[in-house]
Amino acid sequence: MPDIEDLITPDACCSYYSIEHSFIQSLNEYGLLTIISVEEKQFIPNAELQQLEKFIRLHYELGINLEGIDAIGHLLLKMKDMQDEIVQLKDKLQIWYQQE
């Protein structure tokens, strides 16, 4: 569990980004944003703020609905996994070439 200093309330996010609280709740319901409870209060880990900002831009600036954001989020996650796999394979290839 993150330290309390590494958490922000959904209300603070809504105020800072001028977004609706229901948007944050919907992102959480879709599994795109983590909301944790500490002493019966809800918080968002600061580590998720960059992802939240992406979703805010997709929804509020580009008009993409939550279903579209969900699809994009999963595609971006798959793309990141594939990029990580490519790096691992390149590392293995480099080791293999060095052995010859």
C-alpha positions in Angstrom: 0.0 0.0 0.0 1.4 3.4 -1.0 2.2 6.0 1.7 -0.6 8.6 2.3 1.7 11.2 0.7 1.6 9.3 -2.5 -2.2 9.5 -2.7 -4.7 12.1 -3.9 -8.4 12.3 -3.3 -10.8 12.0 -6.3 -12.3 15.3 -5.2 -8.9 17.0 -5.5 -8.5 15.5 -9.0 -11.9 16.7 -10.0 -11.2 20.2 -8.8 -7.7 20.4 -10.3 -8.7 18.9 -13.7 -12.2 20.4 -13.8 -13.8 17.0 -14.4 -16.8 15.2 -13.1 -16.5 12.8 -10.2 -18.6 10.2 -12.2 -15.8 10.1 -14.8 -13.3 9.0 -12.2 -15.8 6.4 -10.8 -16.5 5.1 -14.4 -12.7 4.7 -15.1 -12.5 2.7 -11.9 -15.5 0.5 -12.8 -13.8 -0.2 -16.2 -10.6 -1.1 -14.4 -8.7 1.7 -16.0 -8.0 3.6 -12.8 -7.3 2.3 -9.3 -9.1 3.8 -6.4 -8.0 2.6 -3.0 -9.6 3.0 0.4 -7.6 4.1 3.5 -9.6 4.5 6.7 -12.9 4.6 4.8 -11.6 7.4 2.5 -11.0 7.0 -1.2 -7.7 7.9 -2.9 -6.0 7.6 -6.3 -2.3 6.7 -6.2 -0.1 9.6 -7.6 1.5 7.0 -9.9 -1.8 6.8 -11.8 -2.2 10.5 -12.5 -0.3 10.4 -15.8 -2.7 7.7 -17.0 -5.7 9.7 -15.7 -4.5 12.7 -17.7 -4.4 10.6 -20.9 -8.0 9.5 -20.2 -9.1 13.0 -19.5 -7.6 14.2 -22.9 -9.2 11.3 -24.7 -12.7 11.9 -23.2 -12.9 15.7 -22.8 -10.7 16.9 -25.7 -11.3 14.2 -28.3 -14.9 13.2 -27.3 -14.1 9.5 -26.9 -16.6 7.6 -24.8 -15.7 5.3 -22.0 -16.1 2.2 -24.1 -13.6 3.7 -26.6 -11.2 4.7 -23.8 -11.5 1.1 -22.4 -10.5 -0.3 -25.9 -7.7 2.2 -26.3 -6.4 1.5 -22.8 -6.3 -2.2 -23.4 -4.6 -1.7 -26.8 -2.0 0.6 -25.2 -1.3 -2.0 -22.5 -0.9 -4.8 -25.1 1.4 -2.5 -27.1 3.6 -1.8 -24.1 3.8 -5.6 -23.3 4.9 -6.2 -26.9 7.5 -3.5 -26.7 8.8 -5.0 -23.4 8.9 -8.4 -25.1 10.8 -7.0 -28.1 13.4 -5.4 -25.7 13.8 -8.8 -24.0 14.2 -10.6 -27.3 16.8 -8.1 -28.5 18.7 -8.6 -25.3 18.7 -12.4 -25.8 19.8 -12.0 -29.4 22.6 -9.7 -28.4 23.8 -12.3 -25.9 23.5 -15.0 -28.5 25.6 -13.1 -31.0 28.2 -12.3 -28.4 28.6 -16.0 -27.6 29.4 -16.9 -31.2 
